[in-house]
Amino acid sequence: MTDTLPDRLSVDPKSPYHDADLLARGIGIRFNGVERTNVEEYCVSEGWIRVAAGKARDRRGNPMTLKLKGEVVPFFQEAAEAP
C-alpha cells in the first residue's frame, strides 16, 4: 500500500471519496495547526474540512456538518506516534 494520502477523503461509506482500507490504517487531520479528531471529510487542495455540528441530524438521520476553511494536513497516525 502506498504512503501518500488522497487529496479528498470521507468517512461516509456512501461517498465516492470513501476508502475503507485507507481509513483502517488510521488517518489523522491537523487543521490550522491543531489535531482534530471529529473530521467527517477533508479536501487538501480546496483547504476545508467537514465536522459534525453537535448532535443535530438531517431528515435521513445523517449528522449535520459544518465546512471549516483553513490549512489541512492529513497524516497516518502510526507514523506520528513513532519516534
ZATORMI-229643 format. One line per field, with one value per residue: residue number from 1; residue in three letters; z, y, x of N, C-alpha, C in turn. Coordinates in Angstrom, 2 decimals. Example, Ala and Ser with C-alpha at 12.3 -4.5 7.8 and 13.67 -1.06 7.14 Angstrom:
seq c(1,2)
type c(ALA,SER)
nup c(7.80,7.08)
nnorth c(-5.69,-2.25)
neast c(13.19,12.85)
caup c(7.80,7.14)
canorth c(-4.50,-1.06)
caeast c(12.30,13.67)
cup c(7.80,7.87)
cnorth c(-3.30,0.03)
ceast c(13.20,12.90)
//
This chain:
seq c(1,2,3,4,5,6,7,8,9,10,11,12,13,14,15,16,17,18,19,20,21,22,23,24,25,26,27,28,29,30,31,32,33,34,35,36,37,38,39,40,41,42,43,44,45,46,47,48,49,50,51,52,53,54,55,56,57,58,59,60,61,62,63,64,65,66,67,68,69,70,71,72,73,74,75,76,77,78,79,80,81,82,83)
type c(MET,THR,ASP,THR,LEU,PRO,ASP,ARG,LEU,SER,VAL,ASP,PRO,LYS,SER,PRO,TYR,HIS,ASP,ALA,ASP,LEU,LEU,ALA,ARG,GLY,ILE,GLY,ILE,ARG,PHE,ASN,GLY,VAL,GLU,ARG,THR,ASN,VAL,GLU,GLU,TYR,CYS,VAL,SER,GLU,GLY,TRP,ILE,ARG,VAL,ALA,ALA,GLY,LYS,ALA,ARG,ASP,ARG,ARG,GLY,ASN,PRO,MET,THR,LEU,LYS,LEU,LYS,GLY,GLU,VAL,VAL,PRO,PHE,PHE,GLN,GLU,ALA,ALA,GLU,ALA,PRO)
nup c(0.00,-0.65,0.69,0.36,0.88,-0.16,-1.97,-1.20,1.22,2.79,5.61,5.33,4.15,1.88,0.25,-2.71,-2.21,-0.22,1.38,2.66,3.31,3.53,5.62,7.69,8.34,9.89,10.03,10.62,11.15,10.82,11.42,10.73,12.37,14.63,15.96,14.87,15.80,15.05,12.34,9.46,6.69,4.36,2.31,0.77,-1.34,-1.74,0.78,3.16,5.82,6.95,9.75,12.36,13.49,16.48,18.02,16.10,13.51,10.07,7.97,7.10,9.01,9.10,10.36,10.83,9.19,9.35,7.26,7.47,6.76,6.02,6.72,5.83,6.89,6.33,7.91,8.62,11.49,12.89,11.98,13.10,15.80,16.15,17.16)
nnorth c(-1.18,2.27,5.20,7.71,10.10,10.61,13.48,14.11,12.78,10.78,9.72,8.66,5.88,5.97,7.91,8.94,9.38,7.74,5.44,2.53,0.78,2.49,4.16,2.32,2.06,4.25,7.54,10.82,14.26,17.45,20.58,23.87,23.85,22.46,19.31,17.47,15.42,14.88,14.90,14.59,14.64,15.65,18.03,18.67,20.28,22.26,23.26,22.70,21.26,18.99,18.93,17.39,18.92,19.23,17.31,17.33,16.15,15.35,14.97,12.38,11.09,11.40,12.96,16.50,18.77,21.06,23.23,24.00,26.32,26.38,25.57,22.32,19.32,16.10,12.98,9.81,8.05,6.10,6.70,9.18,8.59,7.09,7.42)
neast c(0.84,0.45,2.12,1.08,-1.40,-4.82,-6.16,-8.72,-10.92,-13.40,-15.39,-17.86,-19.56,-21.19,-20.21,-18.40,-15.75,-14.87,-12.70,-12.22,-10.09,-7.90,-8.77,-8.80,-6.15,-5.62,-6.03,-5.01,-5.88,-4.59,-5.63,-5.28,-3.00,-3.82,-4.60,-7.34,-10.08,-12.64,-13.34,-15.27,-14.97,-12.43,-10.62,-7.69,-6.64,-8.60,-8.74,-10.41,-12.44,-14.97,-17.01,-18.93,-21.94,-22.54,-25.10,-27.00,-29.15,-29.93,-32.86,-32.65,-31.25,-28.53,-25.52,-25.53,-23.37,-20.59,-18.72,-15.42,-12.87,-9.40,-5.93,-5.16,-3.77,-3.25,-2.31,-0.72,-1.62,-0.09,2.46,2.89,2.97,5.26,8.71)
caup c(0.00,-0.78,1.85,0.02,1.20,-1.25,-1.81,-0.54,1.85,3.60,6.44,4.96,3.15,0.67,-0.50,-3.69,-1.70,0.90,1.16,3.93,3.58,3.98,6.94,8.66,8.73,10.88,9.44,11.49,10.44,11.51,10.81,11.24,13.40,15.75,15.57,15.03,15.82,14.67,10.92,8.65,5.33,4.16,0.98,0.95,-2.39,-1.54,2.12,4.06,6.48,7.42,11.10,12.83,14.21,17.69,17.87,15.11,12.41,9.00,7.91,6.81,10.16,9.00,11.15,10.15,9.19,9.06,6.47,8.01,5.81,6.61,6.29,6.13,6.75,6.75,8.21,9.17,12.93,13.39,11.64,14.03,17.14,16.19,17.39)
canorth c(0.00,3.50,6.09,9.02,10.24,11.26,14.89,14.20,11.53,10.86,8.56,8.19,4.80,6.28,8.93,8.42,9.63,6.83,4.37,1.79,0.24,3.60,4.60,1.30,2.29,5.32,8.84,11.98,15.53,18.65,21.70,25.14,23.57,21.74,17.99,17.32,14.01,14.76,15.27,13.68,14.67,16.74,18.28,19.42,21.28,23.36,23.78,22.65,20.02,18.94,18.39,17.26,20.08,18.75,16.08,17.59,15.19,15.76,14.16,10.99,10.54,11.67,14.14,17.79,19.11,22.42,23.27,24.96,26.54,26.64,24.69,20.92,18.43,14.72,12.15,8.49,8.14,5.29,7.39,10.30,8.07,6.54,8.48)
caeast c(0.00,1.23,2.13,0.54,-2.83,-5.57,-6.50,-10.02,-11.29,-14.61,-15.68,-19.20,-19.45,-21.96,-19.48,-17.44,-14.40,-14.65,-11.72,-12.22,-8.75,-7.06,-9.24,-8.44,-4.75,-5.60,-5.72,-5.16,-6.00,-4.14,-6.34,-4.74,-2.02,-4.43,-5.07,-8.79,-10.49,-14.05,-13.46,-16.08,-14.44,-11.48,-10.09,-6.45,-6.45,-9.54,-8.49,-11.57,-12.85,-16.36,-17.12,-20.31,-22.45,-23.20,-25.88,-28.04,-29.27,-30.82,-34.08,-32.29,-30.54,-27.10,-25.14,-25.38,-21.95,-20.14,-17.50,-14.46,-11.79,-8.09,-4.85,-5.45,-2.61,-3.54,-1.15,-1.01,-1.46,1.01,3.70,3.04,3.25,6.62,9.69)
cup c(0.00,0.48,1.52,0.30,0.06,-0.92,-1.03,-0.01,2.76,4.42,6.13,3.88,1.86,-0.23,-1.55,-3.25,-0.49,0.50,2.49,4.29,4.12,5.36,8.03,9.15,9.79,10.28,10.49,10.65,11.34,10.75,11.49,12.44,14.60,15.25,15.88,14.95,15.33,13.20,10.17,7.23,5.24,2.69,1.14,-0.06,-2.23,-0.14,3.02,4.69,6.80,8.78,11.49,13.67,15.43,17.46,16.84,13.98,11.32,8.93,7.58,7.93,10.12,9.82,10.28,10.25,8.89,8.24,7.03,7.04,6.53,6.04,6.76,5.86,7.25,7.01,8.72,10.66,13.44,13.06,12.62,15.43,17.26,16.38,16.20)
cnorth c(1.24,4.36,7.50,9.03,10.94,12.72,15.05,12.83,11.75,9.59,7.96,7.11,5.07,7.28,8.30,8.59,8.75,5.74,3.64,1.26,1.32,4.09,3.60,1.46,3.38,6.62,9.91,13.23,16.65,19.83,22.99,24.91,22.80,20.40,17.86,15.85,13.81,15.11,14.19,13.55,15.80,16.85,19.18,20.55,22.48,23.95,23.82,21.27,20.12,18.27,18.33,18.47,19.60,17.44,16.23,16.58,15.76,14.80,12.69,10.34,10.73,12.90,15.39,18.19,20.59,22.33,24.38,25.08,26.91,25.68,23.26,20.08,17.04,13.96,10.80,8.54,7.28,5.93,8.54,9.81,7.51,7.66,8.79)
ceast c(0.89,1.13,1.66,-0.95,-3.55,-5.86,-7.80,-10.39,-12.50,-14.79,-17.05,-19.09,-20.22,-21.25,-18.56,-15.99,-14.06,-13.66,-11.53,-10.84,-7.83,-7.47,-8.88,-7.00,-4.64,-5.12,-5.95,-5.22,-5.51,-4.75,-5.90,-3.81,-2.54,-4.94,-6.55,-9.14,-11.92,-14.30,-14.23,-15.51,-13.44,-11.10,-8.87,-6.34,-7.37,-9.42,-9.71,-11.72,-14.33,-16.36,-18.59,-20.70,-23.24,-23.91,-27.00,-27.99,-30.16,-32.01,-33.83,-31.50,-29.04,-26.73,-25.06,-23.91,-21.73,-18.87,-16.62,-13.30,-10.50,-7.06,-5.12,-4.20,-3.00,-2.25,-1.62,-0.71,-0.32,2.36,3.95,3.41,4.67,7.64,10.54)
//
